Amino acid sequence: MIGKNISALRRKHKLTQNEFAERVHVTQGAVSQWETGRTNPDTYQLIQIADIFGVDVNTLTKGEEQSAVTFPGKVVTVGDLT
């Protein structure tokens, strides 16, 4: 799931695997392995990738952009409201 989401976001932003790899400071082969599901980025890389694409880590891991609503003392995502 993570790999497919990274691939979709990379393509949406019109980046090649090589261009994206340079931004994340990994090899093109690492990006290929993430996108095919053979390996996953580590936690630091997930945060970095989310920042590059302007999404949160949930979007990378779950494939859903989350909107948050704040209630006193609690943050609730839209998914929690359904």
Backbone bond lengths (Angstrom), bond angles and torsions (degrees), N, CA, C in turn:
res aa  C-N    CA-C-N  psi(-1)  N-CA   C-N-CA  omega(-1)  CA-C   N-CA-C  phi
1 M - - - 1.449 - - 1.531 110.66 -
2 I 1.322 117.62 -46.01 1.467 120.69 -178.88 1.523 110.19 -59.33
3 G 1.321 116.46 -45.74 1.459 120.90 -177.96 1.514 112.98 -61.63
4 K 1.331 116.21 -42.28 1.465 119.97 178.40 1.522 111.18 -64.18
5 N 1.323 116.04 -38.12 1.463 120.11 179.46 1.527 111.42 -68.67
6 I 1.325 116.38 -40.77 1.470 119.85 176.83 1.521 109.68 -62.61
7 S 1.320 116.38 -45.01 1.465 120.90 -179.94 1.525 110.94 -60.01
8 A 1.318 116.85 -45.60 1.468 120.88 -179.05 1.525 111.00 -62.95
9 L 1.327 116.70 -44.09 1.465 119.95 179.41 1.525 111.50 -67.06
10 R 1.324 116.08 -39.29 1.468 120.00 179.06 1.529 110.17 -61.67
11 R 1.320 115.72 -44.46 1.470 120.07 179.62 1.528 111.26 -67.96
12 K 1.336 116.56 -38.83 1.467 120.84 177.88 1.524 110.49 -59.02
13 H 1.330 116.40 -36.16 1.461 121.75 -179.94 1.525 112.53 -90.13
14 K 1.337 115.17 8.23 1.474 122.43 175.51 1.534 112.90 55.66
15 L 1.336 115.39 44.61 1.461 121.26 176.92 1.512 109.84 -108.69
16 T 1.316 116.47 139.92 1.456 120.06 170.90 1.524 107.84 -76.61
17 Q 1.326 116.64 165.63 1.460 119.64 175.05 1.523 110.36 -58.53
18 N 1.307 116.60 -38.83 1.464 121.11 -178.91 1.529 111.25 -65.65
19 E 1.325 117.21 -45.76 1.465 121.16 179.29 1.528 111.10 -62.39
20 F 1.330 115.45 -43.01 1.451 120.02 179.05 1.528 110.76 -65.49
21 A 1.321 116.99 -42.17 1.467 121.69 179.00 1.523 111.06 -58.09
22 E 1.322 116.67 -40.93 1.469 120.38 178.75 1.522 111.15 -62.09
23 R 1.319 117.07 -39.02 1.470 120.35 -179.26 1.529 112.16 -68.84
24 V 1.342 115.90 -31.44 1.466 120.19 -178.16 1.534 111.07 -93.96
25 H 1.330 116.28 -6.14 1.466 122.80 179.98 1.524 112.09 64.17
26 V 1.342 114.99 45.02 1.463 122.14 173.97 1.520 107.47 -131.76
27 T 1.314 116.17 176.49 1.461 120.41 177.90 1.530 110.40 -83.33
28 Q 1.312 115.26 161.47 1.464 120.46 174.86 1.527 109.19 -61.96
29 G 1.314 117.00 -33.87 1.466 121.35 178.42 1.525 112.29 -62.72
30 A 1.341 116.92 -37.47 1.462 120.41 177.32 1.524 110.34 -63.73
31 V 1.323 116.52 -43.90 1.469 120.75 178.33 1.523 109.95 -61.29
32 S 1.314 116.93 -43.67 1.459 121.35 178.60 1.533 110.87 -59.69
33 Q 1.323 116.65 -43.13 1.468 119.96 179.54 1.526 111.57 -66.32
34 W 1.319 117.71 -37.01 1.469 119.87 175.95 1.521 109.97 -63.06
35 E 1.337 115.66 -47.29 1.460 120.37 -174.15 1.519 112.71 -68.73
36 T 1.314 117.82 -25.50 1.470 120.88 177.84 1.522 112.05 -92.81
37 G 1.334 116.99 -2.54 1.451 120.80 177.71 1.517 115.10 81.45
38 R 1.323 117.40 9.10 1.473 119.94 179.48 1.519 111.23 -72.48
39 T 1.341 117.23 -34.81 1.464 122.83 175.66 1.519 107.82 -141.18
40 N 1.318 115.98 170.31 1.469 121.59 176.93 1.518 109.45 -126.17
41 P 1.322 116.98 150.62 1.461 119.71 174.77 1.522 109.76 -64.97
42 D 1.334 116.25 152.65 1.465 118.89 176.58 1.531 109.33 -77.29
43 T 1.310 115.91 175.78 1.468 121.16 -175.32 1.528 111.94 -58.31
44 Y 1.318 116.98 -46.01 1.464 120.34 178.97 1.529 110.60 -59.59
45 Q 1.332 116.57 -43.23 1.463 120.25 -179.78 1.524 111.50 -65.91
46 L 1.341 117.59 -37.74 1.468 120.11 177.42 1.527 110.94 -60.12
47 I 1.318 116.42 -42.99 1.464 120.39 178.60 1.525 110.16 -64.11
48 Q 1.318 116.20 -43.85 1.462 121.42 179.17 1.532 110.95 -62.11
49 I 1.326 116.94 -44.09 1.467 121.81 179.82 1.529 110.16 -64.01
50 A 1.322 116.67 -43.55 1.474 120.45 178.11 1.524 110.30 -59.20
51 D 1.326 116.97 -41.91 1.464 120.76 178.33 1.524 111.46 -63.93
52 I 1.312 117.32 -41.96 1.468 121.29 -179.95 1.527 110.90 -59.83
53 F 1.341 116.01 -41.99 1.459 120.36 -176.61 1.531 113.34 -90.87
54 G 1.333 117.36 -4.30 1.452 120.30 179.27 1.519 113.73 68.97
55 V 1.339 116.39 34.00 1.463 121.85 178.25 1.526 108.12 -125.54
56 D 1.332 116.59 173.18 1.454 118.41 174.63 1.530 109.55 -94.03
57 V 1.312 115.94 168.73 1.466 120.73 -176.87 1.526 110.79 -63.09
58 N 1.331 118.00 -31.79 1.471 120.18 177.18 1.518 111.87 -58.77
59 T 1.306 116.47 -36.38 1.466 119.86 178.52 1.522 110.39 -62.47
60 L 1.324 116.79 -38.15 1.463 120.04 178.29 1.524 111.79 -70.90
61 T 1.329 116.57 -41.20 1.461 119.44 -174.66 1.517 113.80 -84.18
62 K 1.339 116.63 -33.76 1.463 120.41 -176.51 1.518 113.72 -108.71
63 G 1.325 116.47 -17.85 1.451 119.53 -180.00 1.504 114.46 81.34
64 E 1.323 117.23 11.70 1.456 120.80 -179.44 1.507 109.12 -122.62
65 E 1.301 115.44 132.68 1.467 117.76 172.73 1.518 106.68 -78.27
66 Q 1.310 115.38 127.22 1.459 121.61 -176.69 1.526 109.65 -98.81
67 S 1.311 115.13 135.15 1.454 120.83 170.66 1.516 106.67 -107.68
68 A 1.300 116.45 134.94 1.459 119.75 -177.87 1.508 110.73 -108.03
69 V 1.318 115.10 142.00 1.450 122.99 175.14 1.518 105.72 -119.84
70 T 1.325 117.34 132.98 1.456 120.78 -178.78 1.519 110.23 -101.26
71 F 1.323 115.38 123.18 1.456 122.85 171.00 1.517 106.14 -107.09
72 P 1.308 119.09 157.51 1.466 119.29 -178.99 1.530 112.11 -50.44
73 G 1.328 115.10 115.47 1.460 120.58 176.80 1.510 115.39 79.74
74 K 1.344 119.37 3.39 1.463 120.35 -176.21 1.520 110.15 -150.28
75 V 1.329 115.69 140.59 1.448 121.48 172.94 1.514 107.35 -106.77
76 V 1.321 116.76 127.27 1.455 122.38 -177.91 1.517 108.15 -121.44
77 T 1.329 116.63 130.46 1.456 119.66 177.23 1.523 109.05 -86.98
78 V 1.316 116.38 160.72 1.449 121.29 -179.04 1.521 110.39 -57.17
79 G 1.329 117.55 -37.62 1.458 121.11 178.74 1.512 113.01 -59.92
80 D 1.330 117.90 -29.16 1.462 122.00 178.39 1.521 112.07 -73.90
81 L 1.318 117.87 -19.81 1.448 121.69 -175.20 1.516 113.01 -86.45
82 T 1.325 118.12 -13.24 1.462 120.08 -178.08 1.486 112.57 -92.74
